[in-house]
Amino acid sequence: MTEQLIELEVADGIATLWLNRPDKRNAMSDDMRTQFIAALEHVTCDKAIRALVLTGRGKGFCAGGDVAGMERRMQAPAGEVGFNGWSRQQRVHHTQSLLHTMPKPTIAAVNGAASGLGADTALACDFIIASDAASFTWSYINRGIVPDGGGMYFLPRRVGLSKAKELIFSGRKVELEEALRLGIADRRSDAETLVPDAQRWAAEMSKGSATALALGKTILNQSFEMSAHQVFAQGSQAQGICYTSTEHRESVMAFLAKSSAKKETTK
């Protein structure tokens, strides 16, 4: 029977995804990534799910890549190392892209250390809420590699280019207070209430039109790379779709009905 390295719970339209390898501080193995991809694809496609909370079992959020997997890569024949590494990167990038582009709000509930790929995975979410036990480390430099989970894209957008360089070049640990000050984390929570707080926040962020949320998130994710003209153009196309959505029609009709009833009572 396959070990359950990813646990997915859904309640009241909010999916909670648990990284479930607590004995390894939820380091991402190849098997874990396969289950992670499947879970993210399920959440993306299930229209009954409005938002996602991502967290970790045990004391850590995610310790990054699995060191055992790194050892196996080094033992491969020299002529296969490059292509094997490229193939692995495709899966890493697919996973991070699924999380980043998911057409619904995503919140990382960081319960402990988020290191390397773990820190990048938290950043791939729309929002980060963290407990006092949380820390963030872009520790790739300590393994002689560069951030491959999106950190070189996400981190400068949260902290600025110079600070991102400092954190990535040094690989130093960022404790919660500094993470909040720099804008790496958005909110703090007690360890005991971290996941419920994240779930309530997810419900708040996803109570609006699912159509408008999905389209707005898609444009916002690209807005730093686009000109104002391109943002306006994509916004116009998105608005045209919103005009035809059930949510927009029901909202307008409800407003008009309420306005009409108010006029009747004032006669």
GUVOVO-90604 format. One record per residue: residue number from 0; residue in one letter; x, y, z of N, C-alpha, C in turn. Coordinates in nm, 2 decimals. Layout:
BEGIN
R   num   residuo     n_xx     n_yy     n_zz    ca_xx    ca_yy    ca_zz     c_xx     c_yy     c_zz
R   NUM         A        X        Y        Z        X        Y        Z        X        Y        Z
...
END
This chain:
BEGIN
R   num   residuo     n_xx     n_yy     n_zz    ca_xx    ca_yy    ca_zz     c_xx     c_yy     c_zz
R     0         M     0.08    -0.12     0.00     0.00     0.00     0.00     0.09     0.12     0.00
R     1         T     0.06     0.22    -0.09     0.14     0.34    -0.10     0.12     0.43     0.03
R     2         E     0.24     0.47     0.08     0.24     0.56     0.20     0.17     0.69     0.16
R     3         Q     0.09     0.74     0.25     0.02     0.86     0.23     0.10     0.98     0.28
R     4         L     0.18     1.04     0.18     0.27     1.15     0.21     0.20     1.28     0.20
R     5         I     0.08     1.29     0.14     0.00     1.41     0.13    -0.14     1.37     0.18
R     6         E    -0.19     1.45     0.27    -0.32     1.44     0.32    -0.41     1.55     0.28
R     7         L    -0.53     1.53     0.23    -0.62     1.63     0.18    -0.75     1.62     0.25
R     8         E    -0.79     1.73     0.31    -0.92     1.74     0.38    -1.00     1.85     0.32
R     9         V    -1.13     1.83     0.30    -1.21     1.94     0.25    -1.33     1.96     0.34
R    10         A    -1.36     2.08     0.38    -1.47     2.11     0.47    -1.52     2.25     0.44
R    11         D    -1.65     2.26     0.41    -1.71     2.39     0.38    -1.65     2.46     0.27
R    12         G    -1.60     2.39     0.17    -1.54     2.45     0.05    -1.40     2.49     0.06
R    13         I    -1.34     2.46     0.18    -1.20     2.49     0.20    -1.11     2.36     0.20
R    14         A    -1.02     2.35     0.12    -0.93     2.23     0.12    -0.81     2.26     0.21
R    15         T    -0.77     2.17     0.29    -0.65     2.18     0.37    -0.56     2.06     0.33
R    16         L    -0.45     2.10     0.28    -0.35     2.00     0.23    -0.23     1.99     0.33
R    17         W    -0.21     1.87     0.38    -0.10     1.85     0.48     0.01     1.78     0.41
R    18         L     0.13     1.84     0.42     0.26     1.77     0.39     0.28     1.67     0.50
R    19         N     0.28     1.54     0.47     0.28     1.44     0.58     0.40     1.35     0.58
R    20         R     0.51     1.41     0.61     0.64     1.33     0.63     0.71     1.39     0.75
R    21         P     0.64     1.39     0.86     0.69     1.46     0.98     0.83     1.42     1.03
R    22         D     0.86     1.29     1.01     0.99     1.24     1.06     1.11     1.30     0.98
R    23         K     1.08     1.35     0.86     1.18     1.42     0.78     1.15     1.57     0.77
R    24         R     1.08     1.62     0.86     1.04     1.76     0.86     0.97     1.80     0.72
R    25         N     0.90     1.70     0.66     0.83     1.71     0.54     0.92     1.75     0.42
R    26         A     1.04     1.70     0.42     1.13     1.72     0.30     1.06     1.65     0.18
R    27         M     1.07     1.71     0.07     1.00     1.67    -0.05     1.07     1.56    -0.13
R    28         S     1.02     1.44    -0.12     1.08     1.33    -0.19     1.01     1.32    -0.32
R    29         D     1.06     1.23    -0.41     0.99     1.21    -0.54     0.85     1.16    -0.53
R    30         D     0.83     1.06    -0.44     0.70     1.00    -0.42     0.60     1.11    -0.36
R    31         M     0.66     1.19    -0.27     0.57     1.29    -0.21     0.53     1.39    -0.31
R    32         R     0.62     1.43    -0.40     0.59     1.53    -0.51     0.48     1.47    -0.60
R    33         T     0.49     1.34    -0.63     0.39     1.28    -0.72     0.25     1.30    -0.65
R    34         Q     0.24     1.27    -0.52     0.11     1.28    -0.45     0.07     1.43    -0.44
R    35         F     0.17     1.52    -0.43     0.14     1.66    -0.42     0.08     1.71    -0.55
R    36         I     0.14     1.67    -0.66     0.09     1.71    -0.79    -0.06     1.66    -0.81
R    37         A    -0.08     1.54    -0.77    -0.22     1.48    -0.78    -0.32     1.56    -0.70
R    38         A    -0.28     1.59    -0.58    -0.37     1.67    -0.49    -0.39     1.81    -0.54
R    39         L    -0.29     1.88    -0.59    -0.31     2.01    -0.64    -0.40     2.01    -0.77
R    40         E    -0.38     1.91    -0.85    -0.47     1.90    -0.97    -0.61     1.88    -0.93
R    41         H    -0.63     1.80    -0.83    -0.77     1.77    -0.78    -0.83     1.90    -0.73
R    42         V    -0.76     1.97    -0.64    -0.81     2.10    -0.59    -0.84     2.20    -0.70
R    43         T    -0.75     2.21    -0.79    -0.77     2.30    -0.90    -0.90     2.27    -0.98
R    44         C    -0.93     2.14    -1.00    -1.04     2.10    -1.09    -1.17     2.09    -1.02
R    45         D    -1.17     2.08    -0.89    -1.30     2.06    -0.81    -1.36     2.20    -0.79
R    46         K    -1.47     2.22    -0.86    -1.54     2.35    -0.85    -1.60     2.38    -0.71
R    47         A    -1.62     2.27    -0.63    -1.68     2.29    -0.50    -1.58     2.34    -0.40
R    48         I    -1.45     2.33    -0.43    -1.34     2.38    -0.35    -1.31     2.53    -0.39
R    49         R    -1.32     2.62    -0.29    -1.31     2.76    -0.32    -1.17     2.81    -0.29
R    50         A    -1.10     2.74    -0.20    -0.97     2.79    -0.15    -0.89     2.68    -0.10
R    51         L    -0.75     2.70    -0.09    -0.66     2.60    -0.04    -0.58     2.65     0.08
R    52         V    -0.56     2.57     0.18    -0.47     2.60     0.29    -0.36     2.49     0.28
R    53         L    -0.24     2.53     0.28    -0.12     2.43     0.27    -0.04     2.44     0.40
R    54         T    -0.02     2.33     0.47     0.05     2.33     0.59     0.13     2.19     0.61
R    55         G     0.20     2.18     0.72     0.28     2.06     0.74     0.25     1.99     0.87
R    56         R     0.26     1.86     0.87     0.24     1.78     0.99     0.37     1.78     1.07
R    57         G     0.35     1.78     1.20     0.47     1.77     1.29     0.53     1.91     1.31
R    58         K     0.66     1.92     1.34     0.72     2.04     1.38     0.77     2.13     1.26
R    59         G     0.78     2.07     1.14     0.83     2.15     1.03     0.72     2.17     0.92
R    60         F     0.73     2.28     0.85     0.65     2.31     0.73     0.70     2.22     0.62
R    61         C     0.83     2.25     0.58     0.89     2.17     0.47     1.04     2.20     0.48
R    62         A     1.12     2.10     0.49     1.27     2.11     0.50     1.33     2.12     0.37
R    63         G     1.26     2.13     0.26     1.32     2.15     0.13     1.32     2.02     0.05
R    64         G     1.42     2.00    -0.03     1.44     1.88    -0.11     1.49     1.77    -0.02
R    65         D     1.46     1.64    -0.06     1.51     1.52     0.01     1.65     1.50    -0.02
R    66         V     1.73     1.50     0.09     1.88     1.48     0.07     1.91     1.34     0.02
R    67         A     1.83     1.24     0.05     1.85     1.11     0.00     1.84     1.11    -0.15
R    68         G     1.75     1.19    -0.20     1.73     1.20    -0.35     1.85     1.27    -0.41
R    69         M     1.91     1.36    -0.34     2.03     1.43    -0.39     2.14     1.33    -0.40
R    70         E     2.15     1.24    -0.30     2.26     1.14    -0.30     2.24     1.05    -0.42
R    71         R     2.12     1.00    -0.45     2.10     0.92    -0.56     2.13     0.98    -0.69
R    72         R     2.11     1.11    -0.71     2.14     1.18    -0.83     2.29     1.19    -0.85
R    73         M     2.37     1.20    -0.74     2.51     1.21    -0.75     2.57     1.07    -0.79
R    74         Q     2.50     0.96    -0.76     2.55     0.83    -0.79     2.52     0.78    -0.93
R    75         A     2.44     0.86    -1.00     2.40     0.82    -1.14     2.52     0.84    -1.23
R    76         P     2.53     0.76    -1.34     2.64     0.77    -1.43     2.66     0.92    -1.48
R    77         A     2.78     0.96    -1.50     2.81     1.10    -1.53     2.73     1.15    -1.65
R    78         G     2.71     1.06    -1.75     2.64     1.10    -1.87     2.49     1.11    -1.85
R    79         E     2.44     1.07    -1.74     2.29     1.08    -1.71     2.26     1.19    -1.61
R    80         V     2.36     1.25    -1.55     2.33     1.35    -1.44     2.25     1.47    -1.49
R    81         G     2.30     1.52    -1.61     2.24     1.64    -1.66     2.09     1.62    -1.70
R    82         F     2.07     1.52    -1.77     1.93     1.50    -1.82     1.84     1.46    -1.70
R    83         N     1.89     1.38    -1.61     1.81     1.34    -1.49     1.77     1.47    -1.41
R    84         G     1.87     1.56    -1.40     1.84     1.68    -1.33     1.74     1.77    -1.40
R    85         W     1.75     1.78    -1.53     1.66     1.85    -1.61     1.52     1.79    -1.60
R    86         S     1.51     1.66    -1.60     1.38     1.60    -1.59     1.31     1.63    -1.45
R    87         R     1.40     1.62    -1.35     1.35     1.65    -1.21     1.30     1.79    -1.20
R    88         Q     1.38     1.89    -1.27     1.34     2.03    -1.26     1.20     2.05    -1.33
R    89         Q     1.17     1.97    -1.43     1.04     1.99    -1.49     0.93     1.96    -1.40
R    90         R     0.95     1.85    -1.32     0.85     1.82    -1.22     0.84     1.92    -1.10
R    91         V     0.95     1.97    -1.06     0.95     2.07    -0.96     0.88     2.20    -1.01
R    92         H     0.91     2.24    -1.13     0.85     2.36    -1.18     0.70     2.34    -1.21
R    93         H     0.66     2.22    -1.25     0.52     2.19    -1.27     0.44     2.20    -1.14
R    94         T     0.50     2.14    -1.03     0.44     2.15    -0.90     0.42     2.29    -0.85
R    95         Q     0.53     2.37    -0.86     0.52     2.51    -0.81     0.42     2.59    -0.90
R    96         S     0.42     2.56    -1.03     0.33     2.63    -1.12     0.18     2.60    -1.08
R    97         L     0.15     2.48    -1.05     0.02     2.44    -1.02    -0.03     2.52    -0.89
R    98         L     0.06     2.53    -0.80     0.03     2.60    -0.68     0.02     2.75    -0.70
R    99         H     0.11     2.81    -0.78     0.11     2.95    -0.80    -0.01     3.00    -0.89
R   100         T    -0.04     2.92    -0.99    -0.15     2.96    -1.08    -0.28     2.91    -1.05
R   101         M    -0.30     2.83    -0.94    -0.43     2.78    -0.90    -0.53     2.89    -0.91
R   102         P    -0.64     2.87    -0.98    -0.74     2.98    -1.00    -0.83     3.00    -0.88
R   103         K    -0.78     3.00    -0.76    -0.85     3.02    -0.64    -0.75     3.06    -0.53
R   104         P    -0.79     3.13    -0.42    -0.69     3.17    -0.32    -0.62     3.06    -0.25
R   105         T    -0.49     3.08    -0.23    -0.41     2.98    -0.16    -0.34     3.04    -0.04
R   106         I    -0.33     2.97     0.07    -0.27     3.03     0.19    -0.17     2.92     0.25
R   107         A    -0.05     2.96     0.27     0.05     2.87     0.34     0.04     2.90     0.48
R   108         A     0.01     2.80     0.56     0.01     2.81     0.71     0.14     2.74     0.76
R   109         V     0.24     2.83     0.78     0.37     2.78     0.81     0.39     2.75     0.96
R   110         N     0.40     2.63     0.99     0.39     2.58     1.13     0.53     2.56     1.19
R   111         G     0.64     2.57     1.11     0.77     2.55     1.16     0.87     2.59     1.05
R   112         A     0.98     2.53     1.04     1.09     2.57     0.95     1.04     2.55     0.80
R   113         A     1.06     2.65     0.72     1.04     2.64     0.58     1.17     2.67     0.51
R   114         S     1.24     2.57     0.47     1.38     2.58     0.42     1.39     2.55     0.27
R   115         G     1.47     2.62     0.20     1.50     2.59     0.06     1.37     2.58    -0.02
R   116         L     1.34     2.47    -0.08     1.22     2.44    -0.15     1.10     2.47    -0.07
R   117         G     1.11     2.44     0.06     0.99     2.47     0.15     0.96     2.61     0.16
R   118         A     1.06     2.70     0.16     1.04     2.84     0.17     0.98     2.89     0.03
R   119         D     1.03     2.83    -0.08     0.98     2.87    -0.21     0.83     2.82    -0.22
R   120         T     0.80     2.71    -0.17     0.66     2.66    -0.17     0.56     2.75    -0.10
R   121         A     0.61     2.80     0.02     0.52     2.89     0.09     0.50     3.02     0.01
R   122         L     0.61     3.07    -0.06     0.60     3.19    -0.14     0.51     3.17    -0.26
R   123         A     0.50     3.05    -0.31     0.41     3.02    -0.43     0.27     3.04    -0.40
R   124         C     0.23     3.04    -0.27     0.09     3.07    -0.23     0.06     3.22    -0.23
R   125         D    -0.06     3.25    -0.24    -0.10     3.39    -0.24    -0.07     3.46    -0.11
R   126         F    -0.09     3.39     0.00    -0.07     3.45     0.13     0.00     3.36     0.22
R   127         I     0.07     3.41     0.33     0.14     3.33     0.42     0.10     3.38     0.56
R   128         I     0.05     3.28     0.64     0.03     3.30     0.79     0.12     3.21     0.86
R   129         A     0.18     3.25     0.97     0.29     3.17     1.03     0.27     3.18     1.18
R   130         S     0.31     3.07     1.24     0.32     3.06     1.39     0.45     3.11     1.44
R   131         D     0.46     3.13     1.57     0.58     3.17     1.63     0.70     3.08     1.61
R   132         A     0.67     2.95     1.58     0.77     2.85     1.55     0.82     2.86     1.41
R   133         A     0.76     2.94     1.33     0.80     2.94     1.19     0.93     3.01     1.17
R   134         S     1.00     2.97     1.06     1.12     3.04     1.02     1.14     3.01     0.87
R   135         F     1.21     3.10     0.80     1.23     3.09     0.65     1.38     3.09     0.62
R   136         T     1.42     3.00     0.54     1.56     2.99     0.50     1.58     2.96     0.35
R   137         W     1.64     3.04     0.28     1.67     3.01     0.14     1.81     2.95     0.14
R   138         S     1.82     2.83     0.18     1.95     2.76     0.22     2.02     2.69     0.10
R   139         Y     1.97     2.71    -0.02     2.03     2.65    -0.14     2.18     2.66    -0.15
R   140         I     2.23     2.78    -0.11     2.37     2.81    -0.13     2.45     2.72    -0.05
R   141         N     2.40     2.66     0.06     2.47     2.57     0.15     2.49     2.43     0.08
R   142         R     2.41     2.41    -0.02     2.43     2.28    -0.10     2.49     2.31    -0.24
R   143         G     2.53     2.43    -0.26     2.60     2.47    -0.38     2.50     2.48    -0.50
R   144         I     2.38     2.51    -0.48     2.28     2.52    -0.58     2.20     2.65    -0.57
R   145         V     2.12     2.68    -0.67     2.04     2.81    -0.67     1.89     2.77    -0.64
R   146         P     1.81     2.87    -0.59     1.67     2.84    -0.57     1.60     2.79    -0.70
R   147         D     1.54     2.68    -0.69     1.48     2.62    -0.81     1.33     2.61    -0.79
R   148         G     1.27     2.66    -0.68     1.13     2.64    -0.66     1.05     2.77    -0.68
R   149         G     1.11     2.87    -0.75     1.05     3.00    -0.77     1.10     3.11    -0.68
R   150         G     1.19     3.08    -0.59     1.23     3.18    -0.50     1.30     3.30    -0.56
R   151         M     1.37     3.28    -0.67     1.43     3.39    -0.74     1.32     3.48    -0.81
R   152         Y     1.20     3.43    -0.83     1.09     3.51    -0.88     1.01     3.57    -0.77
R   153         F     0.97     3.48    -0.68     0.87     3.53    -0.57     0.94     3.62    -0.47
R   154         L     1.06     3.58    -0.42     1.11     3.66    -0.31     1.14     3.81    -0.34
R   155         P     1.20     3.84    -0.46     1.22     3.99    -0.49     1.08     4.06    -0.49
R   156         R     0.98     4.00    -0.52     0.85     4.06    -0.53     0.79     4.09    -0.39
R   157         R     0.84     4.02    -0.29     0.79     4.04    -0.16     0.89     4.14    -0.08
R   158         V     1.02     4.12    -0.10     1.11     4.20    -0.02     1.20     4.30    -0.09
R   159         G     1.19     4.30    -0.23     1.28     4.38    -0.31     1.40     4.31    -0.35
R   160         L     1.47     4.35    -0.46     1.58     4.28    -0.52     1.70     4.27    -0.43
R   161         S     1.74     4.38    -0.37     1.86     4.38    -0.28     1.85     4.28    -0.16
R   162         K     1.73     4.29    -0.10     1.71     4.20     0.02     1.70     4.06    -0.02
R   163         A     1.64     4.03    -0.14     1.63     3.90    -0.19     1.77     3.84    -0.21
R   164         K     1.85     3.92    -0.27     1.99     3.88    -0.30     2.06     3.84    -0.17
R   165         E     2.04     3.93    -0.07     2.11     3.91     0.06     2.07     3.78     0.13
R   166         L     1.94     3.75     0.12     1.88     3.63     0.19     1.93     3.50     0.11
R   167         I     1.93     3.51    -0.02     1.97     3.40    -0.10     2.12     3.37    -0.10
R   168         F     2.20     3.48    -0.11     2.34     3.47    -0.11     2.40     3.42     0.03
R   169         S     2.33     3.46     0.14     2.38     3.42     0.27     2.32     3.29     0.32
R   170         G     2.20     3.26     0.27     2.13     3.14     0.32     2.09     3.14     0.47
R   171         R     2.09     3.26     0.52     2.06     3.27     0.67     1.92     3.25     0.70
R   172         K     1.89     3.23     0.83     1.75     3.20     0.88     1.68     3.33     0.90
R   173         V     1.56     3.34     0.87     1.47     3.45     0.89     1.36     3.41     0.99
R   174         E     1.37     3.46     1.12     1.27     3.43     1.22     1.14     3.51     1.19
R   175         L     1.04     3.47     1.26     0.90     3.52     1.23     0.90     3.68     1.24
R   176         E     0.95     3.74     1.34     0.94     3.88     1.35     1.00     3.95     1.23
R   177         E     1.12     3.91     1.18     1.18     3.97     1.07     1.10     3.94     0.94
R   178         A     1.04     3.82     0.93     0.96     3.78     0.82     0.84     3.87     0.81
R   179         L     0.78     3.90     0.92     0.66     3.99     0.92     0.70     4.13     0.88
R   180         R     0.82     4.18     0.93     0.87     4.31     0.90     0.90     4.33     0.75
R   181         L     0.96     4.22     0.69     1.00     4.22     0.55     0.89     4.20     0.46
R   182         G     0.78     4.14     0.50     0.67     4.11     0.42     0.67     3.97     0.36
R   183         I     0.76     3.89     0.42     0.77     3.75     0.37     0.64     3.68     0.42
R   184         A     0.61     3.70     0.55     0.48     3.65     0.61     0.38     3.77     0.62
R   185         D     0.26     3.74     0.60     0.15     3.84     0.60     0.08     3.85     0.74
R   186         R     0.07     3.74     0.81     0.00     3.73     0.94     0.07     3.64     1.03
R   187         R     0.05     3.65     1.16     0.10     3.56     1.26    -0.02     3.49     1.33
R   188         S     0.01     3.38     1.39    -0.10     3.31     1.46    -0.03     3.22     1.57
R   189         D    -0.11     3.19     1.67    -0.06     3.09     1.77    -0.05     2.96     1.71
R   190         A     0.04     2.87     1.75     0.06     2.74     1.70    -0.07     2.66     1.70
R   191         E    -0.15     2.67     1.81    -0.27     2.59     1.84    -0.38     2.63     1.74
R   192         T    -0.38     2.76     1.70    -0.49     2.81     1.61    -0.45     2.84     1.47
R   193         L    -0.33     2.80     1.43    -0.27     2.83     1.30    -0.36     2.78     1.19
R   194         V    -0.39     2.66     1.18    -0.47     2.60     1.07    -0.61     2.66     1.07
R   195         P    -0.68     2.66     1.19    -0.82     2.72     1.19    -0.81     2.87     1.14
R   196         D    -0.71     2.94     1.19    -0.70     3.08     1.15    -0.68     3.09     1.00
R   197         A    -0.60     3.00     0.94    -0.57     3.00     0.80    -0.70     2.96     0.72
R   198         Q    -0.78     2.87     0.78    -0.90     2.83     0.71    -1.00     2.94     0.71
R   199         R    -1.01     3.01     0.82    -1.11     3.12     0.83    -1.07     3.23     0.73
R   200         W    -0.94     3.26     0.72    -0.89     3.36     0.62    -0.92     3.31     0.48
R   201         A    -0.90     3.18     0.45    -0.93     3.13     0.32    -1.07     3.15     0.29
R   202         A    -1.16     3.12     0.39    -1.31     3.14     0.36    -1.34     3.29     0.33
R   203         E    -1.27     3.38     0.40    -1.29     3.52     0.38    -1.25     3.56     0.24
R   204         M    -1.13     3.51     0.20    -1.07     3.55     0.07    -1.15     3.49    -0.05
R   205         S    -1.23     3.38    -0.02    -1.29     3.31    -0.13    -1.44     3.33    -0.14
R   206         K    -1.50     3.42    -0.06    -1.64     3.43    -0.05    -1.70     3.51    -0.17
R   207         G    -1.61     3.57    -0.25    -1.66     3.65    -0.37    -1.67     3.56    -0.49
R   208         S    -1.70     3.62    -0.60    -1.72     3.55    -0.73    -1.60     3.47    -0.76
R   209         A    -1.62     3.34    -0.78    -1.51     3.25    -0.82    -1.45     3.29    -0.96
R   210         T    -1.54     3.33    -1.05    -1.50     3.37    -1.18    -1.41     3.50    -1.17
R   211         A    -1.45     3.60    -1.10    -1.37     3.72    -1.08    -1.24     3.69    -1.01
R   212         L    -1.24     3.61    -0.91    -1.12     3.57    -0.84    -1.02     3.51    -0.93
R   213         A    -1.06     3.41    -1.01    -0.97     3.33    -1.10    -0.91     3.43    -1.20
R   214         L    -0.99     3.51    -1.26    -0.95     3.60    -1.37    -0.86     3.71    -1.31
R   215         G    -0.90     3.76    -1.20    -0.81     3.87    -1.14    -0.68     3.81    -1.09
R   216         K    -0.68     3.69    -1.03    -0.55     3.64    -0.99    -0.46     3.61    -1.11
R   217         T    -0.51     3.56    -1.22    -0.43     3.54    -1.34    -0.36     3.66    -1.39
R   218         I    -0.43     3.77    -1.39    -0.38     3.90    -1.44    -0.28     3.95    -1.33
R   219         L    -0.31     3.95    -1.21    -0.22     4.00    -1.10    -0.09     3.93    -1.10
R   220         N    -0.09     3.80    -1.12     0.03     3.72    -1.12     0.13     3.76    -1.23
R   221         Q     0.08     3.82    -1.34     0.16     3.86    -1.45     0.19     4.01    -1.45
R   222         S     0.13     4.09    -1.36     0.12     4.23    -1.37     0.26     4.30    -1.37
R   223         F     0.36     4.24    -1.29     0.49     4.30    -1.29     0.56     4.29    -1.42
R   224         E     0.53     4.20    -1.50     0.59     4.18    -1.63     0.52     4.24    -1.75
R   225         M     0.41     4.30    -1.72     0.33     4.36    -1.83     0.33     4.51    -1.82
R   226         S     0.30     4.57    -1.93     0.28     4.72    -1.94     0.14     4.75    -1.89
R   227         A     0.11     4.87    -1.86    -0.02     4.92    -1.82    -0.12     4.88    -1.93
R   228         H    -0.08     4.91    -2.06    -0.16     4.88    -2.17    -0.20     4.73    -2.17
R   229         Q    -0.11     4.64    -2.15    -0.14     4.50    -2.15    -0.23     4.46    -2.03
R   230         V    -0.21     4.52    -1.91    -0.30     4.49    -1.80    -0.44     4.54    -1.83
R   231         F    -0.45     4.66    -1.89    -0.58     4.71    -1.93    -0.65     4.61    -2.03
R   232         A    -0.57     4.57    -2.13    -0.63     4.48    -2.23    -0.68     4.35    -2.17
R   233         Q    -0.59     4.29    -2.09    -0.64     4.16    -2.03    -0.75     4.18    -1.93
R   234         G    -0.75     4.30    -1.86    -0.86     4.33    -1.77    -0.99     4.35    -1.85
R   235         S    -0.99     4.41    -1.97    -1.11     4.42    -2.05    -1.16     4.29    -2.09
R   236         Q    -1.07     4.20    -2.13    -1.12     4.06    -2.17    -1.18     3.99    -2.05
R   237         A    -1.12     4.00    -1.94    -1.17     3.94    -1.82    -1.30     3.99    -1.78
R   238         Q    -1.32     4.13    -1.79    -1.44     4.19    -1.75    -1.56     4.14    -1.84
R   239         G    -1.52     4.13    -1.97    -1.63     4.08    -2.06    -1.68     3.94    -2.02
R   240         I    -1.59     3.85    -1.97    -1.63     3.72    -1.92    -1.71     3.74    -1.79
R   241         C    -1.67     3.83    -1.70    -1.74     3.85    -1.58    -1.88     3.90    -1.60
R   242         Y    -1.90     3.98    -1.71    -2.03     4.03    -1.74    -2.13     3.92    -1.76
R   243         T    -2.08     3.81    -1.82    -2.17     3.69    -1.85    -2.18     3.59    -1.74
R   244         S    -2.11     3.61    -1.63    -2.11     3.51    -1.52    -2.24     3.51    -1.44
R   245         T    -2.27     3.39    -1.39    -2.39     3.38    -1.30    -2.37     3.47    -1.18
R   246         E    -2.25     3.48    -1.12    -2.23     3.55    -1.00    -2.26     3.70    -1.02
R   247         H    -2.22     3.76    -1.14    -2.24     3.90    -1.17    -2.39     3.92    -1.18
R   248         R    -2.46     3.84    -1.26    -2.60     3.85    -1.29    -2.68     3.85    -1.16
R   249         E    -2.65     3.75    -1.07    -2.73     3.73    -0.95    -2.70     3.85    -0.86
R   250         S    -2.58     3.90    -0.85    -2.55     4.01    -0.77    -2.62     4.14    -0.81
R   251         V    -2.62     4.17    -0.94    -2.69     4.29    -0.99    -2.84     4.28    -0.97
R   252         M    -2.90     4.16    -1.00    -3.04     4.14    -0.98    -3.08     4.16    -0.84
R   253         A    -3.00     4.10    -0.74    -3.03     4.12    -0.60    -3.02     4.26    -0.56
R   254         F    -2.92     4.33    -0.61    -2.91     4.48    -0.57    -3.03     4.56    -0.62
R   255         L    -3.07     4.53    -0.75    -3.18     4.60    -0.80    -3.31     4.57    -0.73
R   256         A    -3.33     4.44    -0.69    -3.45     4.40    -0.62    -3.45     4.47    -0.48
R   257         K    -3.34     4.48    -0.42    -3.33     4.55    -0.29    -3.35     4.69    -0.30
R   258         S    -3.30     4.75    -0.40    -3.32     4.90    -0.43    -3.47     4.93    -0.46
R   259         S    -3.53     4.84    -0.53    -3.67     4.86    -0.57    -3.76     4.85    -0.44
R   260         A    -3.73     4.75    -0.36    -3.80     4.73    -0.24    -3.79     4.85    -0.14
R   261         K    -3.67     4.91    -0.14    -3.65     5.02    -0.05    -3.73     5.14    -0.10
R   262         K    -3.74     5.16    -0.24    -3.82     5.27    -0.29    -3.96     5.25    -0.26
R   263         E    -4.01     5.13    -0.26    -4.15     5.10    -0.23    -4.19     5.14    -0.09
R   264         T    -4.10     5.11     0.00    -4.12     5.13     0.15    -4.12     5.28     0.18
R   265         T    -4.06     5.36     0.09    -4.05     5.51     0.12    -4.16     5.58     0.06
R   266         K    -4.25     5.52    -0.02    -4.36     5.59    -0.08    -4.47     5.62     0.02
END
